[in-house]
Amino acid sequence: MAKLVINTQKREDVIAPEIYGHFSEHLGRCIYEGMFVGKDSNIPNVNGMRTDVVE
C-alpha cells in the first residue's frame, strides 16, 4: 500500500498571496473589458482594474 506523508512544518517554497482567492482565465472578455479596463477608462479603476469587481 502506498503511503503519503505531508509535513506542514517544512516550508520549501512560498506561494505569493496575490494568487490566492479567485483564479481568472482569459475567457472571452472576462479579463479585458471585464475586470481590466485600462488606466484611462471612464469606468472607476485602480491601475486599470475596475473598482466595482475587486476588493
PADRENLO-781715 format. One record per atom (N, C-alpha, C, O, CB): residue number from 1; residue in three letters; x, z, y negated. Coordinates in Angstrom, 3 decimals. Each point is the difference from the previous one (the first is absolute). Glycine has a CB too. Example, Ala and Ser with C-alpha at 12.3 -4.5 7.8 and 13.67 -1.06 7.14 Angstrom:
BEGIN
+-----+------+----------+----------+----------+
|  nr | rest |        x |        z |        y |
+-----+------+----------+----------+----------+
|   1 |  ALA |   13.190 |    7.800 |    5.690 |
|   1 |  ALA |   -0.890 |    0.000 |   -1.190 |
|   1 |  ALA |    0.900 |    0.000 |   -1.200 |
|   1 |  ALA |    1.036 |    0.665 |    0.019 |
|   1 |  ALA |   -2.928 |    0.581 |    1.154 |
|   2 |  SER |    1.542 |   -1.966 |   -2.223 |
|   2 |  SER |    0.820 |    0.060 |   -1.190 |
|   2 |  SER |   -0.770 |    0.730 |   -1.090 |
|   2 |  SER |    0.509 |    0.169 |   -1.108 |
|   2 |  SER |    0.675 |   -2.314 |    1.736 |
+-----+------+----------+----------+----------+
END
This chain:
BEGIN
+-----+------+----------+----------+----------+
|  nr | rest |        x |        z |        y |
+-----+------+----------+----------+----------+
|   1 |  MET |    0.853 |    0.000 |    1.170 |
|   1 |  MET |   -0.853 |    0.000 |   -1.170 |
|   1 |  MET |    0.902 |    0.000 |   -1.237 |
|   1 |  MET |    0.993 |    0.725 |   -0.058 |
|   1 |  MET |   -2.867 |    0.504 |    1.299 |
|   2 |  ALA |    1.512 |   -2.051 |   -2.224 |
|   2 |  ALA |    0.747 |   -0.068 |   -1.259 |
|   2 |  ALA |   -0.326 |    1.215 |   -0.861 |
|   2 |  ALA |   -1.099 |    0.550 |    0.057 |
|   2 |  ALA |    1.099 |   -3.073 |    0.039 |
|   3 |  LYS |    0.980 |    2.923 |   -0.888 |
|   3 |  LYS |   -0.182 |    1.160 |   -0.865 |
|   3 |  LYS |    0.484 |   -0.360 |   -1.396 |
|   3 |  LYS |    1.048 |   -0.626 |   -0.154 |
|   3 |  LYS |   -0.772 |    2.230 |    2.102 |
|   4 |  LEU |   -1.022 |   -1.217 |   -2.949 |
|   4 |  LEU |    0.350 |   -0.246 |   -1.397 |
|   4 |  LEU |    0.055 |    1.338 |   -0.719 |
|   4 |  LEU |   -0.947 |    0.785 |    0.047 |
|   4 |  LEU |   -0.132 |   -3.087 |   -0.014 |
|   5 |  VAL |    2.201 |    2.549 |   -0.698 |
|   5 |  VAL |    0.165 |    1.235 |   -0.763 |
|   5 |  VAL |    0.191 |   -0.377 |   -1.459 |
|   5 |  VAL |    0.850 |   -0.829 |   -0.324 |
|   5 |  VAL |    0.168 |    2.055 |    2.311 |
|   6 |  ILE |   -1.804 |   -0.624 |   -2.863 |
|   6 |  ILE |    0.106 |   -0.251 |   -1.436 |
|   6 |  ILE |    0.493 |    1.272 |   -0.672 |
|   6 |  ILE |   -0.651 |    1.043 |    0.052 |
|   6 |  ILE |   -1.211 |   -2.773 |    0.017 |
|   7 |  ASN |    3.015 |    1.623 |   -0.693 |
|   7 |  ASN |    0.582 |    1.135 |   -0.715 |
|   7 |  ASN |   -0.330 |   -0.164 |   -1.479 |
|   7 |  ASN |    0.640 |   -0.794 |   -0.691 |
|   7 |  ASN |    1.246 |    1.052 |    2.401 |
|   8 |  THR |   -2.866 |    0.474 |   -2.200 |
|   8 |  THR |   -0.414 |   -0.118 |   -1.400 |
|   8 |  THR |    0.969 |    0.672 |   -0.962 |
|   8 |  THR |   -0.121 |   -0.165 |   -1.214 |
|   8 |  THR |   -2.222 |    0.087 |    1.997 |
|   9 |  GLN |    3.291 |    0.822 |   -0.264 |
|   9 |  GLN |    0.983 |    0.676 |   -0.851 |
|   9 |  GLN |    1.201 |   -0.891 |   -0.314 |
|   9 |  GLN |    0.760 |    0.291 |   -0.924 |
|   9 |  GLN |   -1.486 |    1.881 |    1.909 |
|  10 |  LYS |    0.901 |   -3.242 |   -0.235 |
|  10 |  LYS |    1.146 |   -0.890 |   -0.182 |
|  10 |  LYS |   -0.425 |   -1.207 |   -0.829 |
|  10 |  LYS |   -0.777 |   -0.838 |    0.458 |
|  10 |  LYS |    1.782 |    1.594 |    1.743 |
|  11 |  ARG |   -0.487 |   -0.835 |   -3.423 |
|  11 |  ARG |   -0.345 |   -1.109 |   -0.894 |
|  11 |  ARG |    1.189 |   -0.937 |   -0.107 |
|  11 |  ARG |    1.091 |    0.406 |   -0.400 |
|  11 |  ARG |   -2.699 |    1.050 |   -0.900 |
|  12 |  GLU |    1.391 |   -2.710 |    1.660 |
|  12 |  GLU |    1.064 |   -0.988 |   -0.123 |
|  12 |  GLU |   -0.279 |   -0.977 |   -1.132 |
|  12 |  GLU |    0.922 |   -0.426 |   -0.696 |
|  12 |  GLU |   -0.471 |    0.648 |    3.135 |
|  13 |  ASP |   -1.696 |   -0.571 |   -2.623 |
|  13 |  ASP |   -0.384 |   -0.957 |   -1.033 |
|  13 |  ASP |   -1.077 |    0.605 |   -0.881 |
|  13 |  ASP |   -0.809 |    0.811 |    0.450 |
|  13 |  ASP |    1.395 |   -2.736 |    1.057 |
|  14 |  VAL |   -0.586 |    1.525 |   -2.750 |
|  14 |  VAL |   -1.008 |    0.464 |   -0.946 |
|  14 |  VAL |   -0.884 |   -1.188 |   -0.362 |
|  14 |  VAL |    0.497 |   -1.065 |   -0.367 |
|  14 |  VAL |    1.045 |    2.884 |   -0.550 |
|  15 |  ILE |   -2.837 |   -1.631 |    1.023 |
|  15 |  ILE |   -0.961 |   -1.032 |   -0.371 |
|  15 |  ILE |   -0.418 |    0.249 |   -1.440 |
|  15 |  ILE |   -0.402 |    1.108 |   -0.355 |
|  15 |  ILE |   -0.420 |   -1.362 |    2.754 |
|  16 |  ALA |    0.917 |   -0.778 |   -3.223 |
|  16 |  ALA |   -0.356 |    0.130 |   -1.414 |
|  16 |  ALA |   -1.462 |    0.414 |   -0.132 |
|  16 |  ALA |   -0.858 |   -0.574 |    0.671 |
|  16 |  ALA |    2.578 |   -1.168 |   -1.295 |
|  17 |  PRO |   -2.026 |    2.730 |   -0.230 |
|  17 |  PRO |   -1.376 |    0.469 |   -0.145 |
|  17 |  PRO |   -0.941 |   -1.067 |   -0.546 |
|  17 |  PRO |   -1.215 |    0.112 |    0.162 |
|  17 |  PRO |    2.123 |    2.157 |   -0.518 |
|  18 |  GLU |   -0.367 |   -3.306 |   -0.288 |
|  18 |  GLU |   -0.856 |   -1.048 |   -0.562 |
|  18 |  GLU |   -0.723 |   -0.811 |    1.070 |
|  18 |  GLU |   -0.999 |   -0.654 |   -0.299 |
|  18 |  GLU |    2.547 |    0.538 |   -1.632 |
|  19 |  ILE |   -1.061 |    0.145 |    3.179 |
|  19 |  ILE |   -0.658 |   -0.818 |    1.018 |
|  19 |  ILE |   -1.090 |    0.747 |    0.757 |
|  19 |  ILE |   -0.733 |   -0.605 |    0.782 |
|  19 |  ILE |    2.842 |   -0.655 |   -0.564 |
|  20 |  TYR |   -2.224 |    2.565 |   -0.438 |
|  20 |  TYR |   -1.078 |    0.743 |    0.646 |
|  20 |  TYR |   -1.325 |   -0.326 |   -0.676 |
|  20 |  TYR |   -0.021 |   -0.404 |   -1.163 |
|  20 |  TYR |    1.620 |    2.251 |    1.793 |
|  21 |  GLY |   -2.682 |   -1.679 |    0.076 |
|  21 |  GLY |   -1.315 |   -0.262 |   -0.581 |
|  21 |  GLY |   -0.507 |   -1.354 |    0.426 |
|  21 |  GLY |   -0.033 |   -0.303 |    1.192 |
|  21 |  GLY |    0.590 |    1.742 |   -3.140 |
|  22 |  HIS |   -0.951 |   -2.257 |    0.995 |
|  22 |  HIS |   -0.567 |   -1.303 |    0.312 |
|  22 |  HIS |    1.088 |   -1.004 |    0.291 |
|  22 |  HIS |    1.095 |    0.069 |   -0.559 |
|  22 |  HIS |   -3.054 |    0.443 |   -0.871 |
|  23 |  PHE |    1.650 |   -1.450 |    2.313 |
|  23 |  PHE |    0.911 |   -1.093 |    0.307 |
|  23 |  PHE |   -0.724 |   -1.282 |   -0.356 |
|  23 |  PHE |   -1.004 |   -0.344 |    0.624 |
|  23 |  PHE |    2.180 |    1.638 |    1.242 |
|  24 |  SER |   -0.677 |   -1.997 |   -2.859 |
|  24 |  SER |   -0.658 |   -1.216 |   -0.477 |
|  24 |  SER |    0.824 |   -1.213 |    0.373 |
|  24 |  SER |    1.219 |   -0.011 |   -0.168 |
|  24 |  SER |   -2.261 |    1.275 |   -1.726 |
|  25 |  GLU |    0.382 |   -2.267 |    2.393 |
|  25 |  GLU |    0.666 |   -1.247 |    0.340 |
|  25 |  GLU |   -0.467 |   -1.089 |   -0.952 |
|  25 |  GLU |   -0.996 |    0.152 |   -0.707 |
|  25 |  GLU |    1.186 |    0.540 |    3.128 |
|  26 |  HIS |    0.542 |   -1.776 |   -2.421 |
|  26 |  HIS |   -0.359 |   -1.148 |   -0.834 |
|  26 |  HIS |   -1.104 |   -0.794 |    0.700 |
|  26 |  HIS |    0.270 |   -1.013 |    0.646 |
|  26 |  HIS |    2.081 |    0.902 |   -1.626 |
|  27 |  LEU |   -3.560 |    0.564 |    0.851 |
|  27 |  LEU |   -1.153 |   -0.670 |    0.600 |
|  27 |  LEU |   -0.844 |   -0.593 |   -1.114 |
|  27 |  LEU |   -0.732 |    0.711 |   -0.689 |
|  27 |  LEU |    0.735 |    0.865 |    2.678 |
|  28 |  GLY |    0.105 |   -2.862 |   -2.153 |
|  28 |  GLY |   -0.758 |   -0.653 |   -1.060 |
|  28 |  GLY |    0.365 |    0.563 |   -1.345 |
|  28 |  GLY |    1.155 |   -0.096 |   -0.416 |
|  28 |  GLY |   -3.008 |   -0.322 |    1.995 |
|  29 |  ARG |    0.898 |    1.003 |   -2.270 |
|  29 |  ARG |    0.248 |    0.540 |   -1.331 |
|  29 |  ARG |   -0.017 |    1.528 |    0.002 |
|  29 |  ARG |   -0.305 |    0.624 |   -1.016 |
|  29 |  ARG |   -0.714 |   -2.684 |    0.030 |
|  30 |  CYS |    1.341 |    2.642 |    2.106 |
|  30 |  CYS |    0.032 |    1.467 |    0.107 |
|  30 |  CYS |    1.019 |    0.602 |   -0.959 |
|  30 |  CYS |   -0.288 |    0.996 |   -0.663 |
|  30 |  CYS |   -0.408 |   -1.173 |    3.061 |
|  31 |  ILE |    1.887 |   -0.418 |   -2.476 |
|  31 |  ILE |    1.050 |    0.516 |   -0.877 |
|  31 |  ILE |   -0.053 |   -0.699 |   -1.344 |
|  31 |  ILE |   -0.350 |    0.608 |   -1.012 |
|  31 |  ILE |    1.790 |   -0.088 |    2.998 |
|  32 |  TYR |   -1.090 |   -1.804 |   -1.996 |
|  32 |  TYR |    0.032 |   -0.746 |   -1.254 |
|  32 |  TYR |   -1.424 |   -0.279 |   -0.459 |
|  32 |  TYR |   -0.818 |   -0.518 |    0.760 |
|  32 |  TYR |    3.034 |   -0.524 |   -0.142 |
|  33 |  GLU |   -2.498 |    1.385 |   -1.847 |
|  33 |  GLU |   -1.327 |   -0.078 |   -0.620 |
|  33 |  GLU |   -0.967 |    1.018 |    0.588 |
|  33 |  GLU |   -1.186 |   -0.015 |   -0.330 |
|  33 |  GLU |    1.581 |   -2.402 |   -0.095 |
|  34 |  GLY |    0.087 |    3.287 |    1.276 |
|  34 |  GLY |   -0.805 |    1.083 |    0.551 |
|  34 |  GLY |    0.537 |    1.310 |   -0.531 |
|  34 |  GLY |   -0.547 |    0.573 |   -0.942 |
|  34 |  GLY |    0.019 |   -1.901 |    3.027 |
|  35 |  MET |    1.609 |    1.802 |   -1.472 |
|  35 |  MET |    0.644 |    1.236 |   -0.458 |
|  35 |  MET |    1.040 |   -0.284 |   -1.074 |
|  35 |  MET |    0.135 |    0.772 |   -0.950 |
|  35 |  MET |   -0.522 |    0.242 |    3.201 |
|  36 |  PHE |    1.126 |   -2.117 |   -2.111 |
|  36 |  PHE |    1.043 |   -0.342 |   -0.966 |
|  36 |  PHE |   -0.516 |   -1.084 |   -0.927 |
|  36 |  PHE |   -0.332 |   -1.101 |    0.441 |
|  36 |  PHE |    2.145 |    1.722 |    1.200 |
|  37 |  VAL |   -1.881 |   -0.304 |   -2.935 |
|  37 |  VAL |   -0.525 |   -0.963 |   -0.974 |
|  37 |  VAL |    1.051 |   -0.430 |   -1.009 |
|  37 |  VAL |   -0.257 |   -0.892 |   -0.809 |
|  37 |  VAL |   -1.982 |    1.914 |    1.090 |
|  38 |  GLY |    3.409 |   -0.414 |   -0.254 |
|  38 |  GLY |    1.055 |   -0.329 |   -0.953 |
|  38 |  GLY |   -0.079 |    0.877 |   -1.233 |
|  38 |  GLY |   -1.071 |    0.478 |   -0.375 |
|  38 |  GLY |    1.069 |   -2.818 |    1.209 |
|  39 |  LYS |    1.141 |    2.542 |   -1.454 |
|  39 |  LYS |    0.076 |    0.900 |   -1.157 |
|  39 |  LYS |   -0.763 |   -0.511 |   -1.211 |
|  39 |  LYS |   -0.432 |    0.800 |   -0.830 |
|  39 |  LYS |    2.632 |   -0.069 |    1.662 |
|  40 |  ASP |   -2.380 |   -2.048 |   -0.957 |
|  40 |  ASP |   -0.657 |   -0.581 |   -1.174 |
|  40 |  ASP |   -1.502 |   -0.193 |    0.180 |
|  40 |  ASP |   -0.642 |   -0.617 |   -0.850 |
|  40 |  ASP |    2.776 |   -0.511 |    0.341 |
|  41 |  SER |   -2.706 |    1.641 |    1.596 |
|  41 |  SER |   -1.421 |   -0.176 |    0.280 |
|  41 |  SER |   -0.863 |    0.806 |   -0.965 |
|  41 |  SER |    0.424 |    1.040 |   -0.502 |
|  41 |  SER |    0.130 |   -1.442 |    2.903 |
|  42 |  ASN |   -1.768 |   -0.084 |   -2.657 |
|  42 |  ASN |   -0.980 |    0.747 |   -0.800 |
|  42 |  ASN |   -0.597 |    1.162 |    0.790 |
|  42 |  ASN |   -0.577 |    0.918 |   -0.581 |
|  42 |  ASN |    0.055 |   -3.014 |   -0.686 |
|  43 |  ILE |    0.663 |    2.054 |    2.595 |
|  43 |  ILE |   -0.487 |    1.083 |    0.850 |
|  43 |  ILE |    0.951 |    1.188 |   -0.160 |
|  43 |  ILE |    1.214 |   -0.185 |    0.090 |
|  43 |  ILE |   -2.267 |   -1.456 |    1.578 |
|  44 |  PRO |    0.542 |    2.855 |   -1.902 |
|  44 |  PRO |    0.882 |    1.158 |   -0.162 |
|  44 |  PRO |    0.942 |    0.145 |    1.199 |
|  44 |  PRO |   -0.440 |    0.001 |    1.150 |
|  44 |  PRO |   -1.334 |    1.139 |   -2.528 |
|  45 |  ASN |    3.097 |   -1.017 |    1.091 |
|  45 |  ASN |    0.979 |    0.061 |    1.076 |
|  45 |  ASN |    1.220 |    0.809 |   -0.416 |
|  45 |  ASN |    0.244 |    0.230 |   -1.185 |
|  45 |  ASN |   -1.047 |   -2.443 |    2.020 |
|  46 |  VAL |    1.552 |    2.631 |    0.155 |
|  46 |  VAL |    1.291 |    0.652 |   -0.204 |
|  46 |  VAL |    1.018 |   -0.815 |    0.790 |
|  46 |  VAL |   -0.070 |   -0.081 |    1.227 |
|  46 |  VAL |   -0.967 |    2.423 |   -1.560 |
|  47 |  ASN |    1.980 |   -2.944 |   -0.383 |
|  47 |  ASN |    1.004 |   -0.864 |    0.628 |
|  47 |  ASN |   -0.631 |   -1.100 |    0.843 |
|  47 |  ASN |    0.556 |   -0.400 |    1.023 |
|  47 |  ASN |    1.010 |    2.329 |   -1.004 |
|  48 |  GLY |   -2.718 |   -2.415 |   -0.444 |
|  48 |  GLY |   -0.660 |   -1.096 |    0.694 |
|  48 |  GLY |   -0.983 |    0.416 |    1.072 |
|  48 |  GLY |   -0.758 |   -0.838 |    0.488 |
|  48 |  GLY |    2.750 |   -0.440 |   -0.957 |
|  49 |  MET |   -2.006 |    2.565 |    0.859 |
|  49 |  MET |   -0.933 |    0.480 |    1.021 |
|  49 |  MET |   -1.256 |    0.522 |   -0.682 |
|  49 |  MET |    0.077 |    0.824 |   -0.911 |
|  49 |  MET |    1.829 |   -0.237 |    2.475 |
|  50 |  ARG |   -3.070 |   -1.072 |   -1.118 |
|  50 |  ARG |   -1.267 |    0.420 |   -0.602 |
|  50 |  ARG |   -0.168 |    1.510 |    0.082 |
|  50 |  ARG |    0.222 |    0.602 |    1.051 |
|  50 |  ARG |   -1.232 |   -2.808 |   -0.446 |
|  51 |  THR |    0.617 |    2.811 |   -1.716 |
|  51 |  THR |   -0.179 |    1.453 |   -0.020 |
|  51 |  THR |   -1.286 |    0.443 |    0.691 |
|  51 |  THR |   -0.145 |    1.177 |    0.332 |
|  51 |  THR |    1.435 |   -1.120 |   -2.451 |
|  52 |  ASP |   -2.229 |   -0.983 |    2.340 |
|  52 |  ASP |   -1.253 |    0.393 |    0.651 |
|  52 |  ASP |    0.079 |   -0.051 |    1.521 |
|  52 |  ASP |   -0.960 |    0.383 |    0.669 |
|  52 |  ASP |   -0.239 |   -1.222 |   -2.662 |
|  53 |  VAL |    2.313 |    0.377 |    2.558 |
|  53 |  VAL |    0.105 |   -0.066 |    1.458 |
|  53 |  VAL |    1.158 |    0.823 |    0.561 |
|  53 |  VAL |    0.159 |    0.085 |    1.218 |
|  53 |  VAL |   -1.163 |   -2.340 |   -1.350 |
|  54 |  VAL |    1.817 |    2.862 |   -0.740 |
|  54 |  VAL |    1.103 |    0.835 |    0.481 |
|  54 |  VAL |   -0.079 |    1.375 |   -0.639 |
|  54 |  VAL |   -0.536 |    0.151 |   -1.098 |
|  54 |  VAL |    1.982 |   -2.184 |    1.434 |
|  55 |  GLU |   -0.922 |    3.018 |    0.339 |
|  55 |  GLU |    0.010 |    1.364 |   -0.537 |
|  55 |  GLU |    1.303 |    0.257 |   -0.710 |
|  55 |  GLU |    0.212 |    1.093 |   -0.525 |
|  55 |  GLU |   -1.731 |   -0.309 |    2.348 |
+-----+------+----------+----------+----------+
END
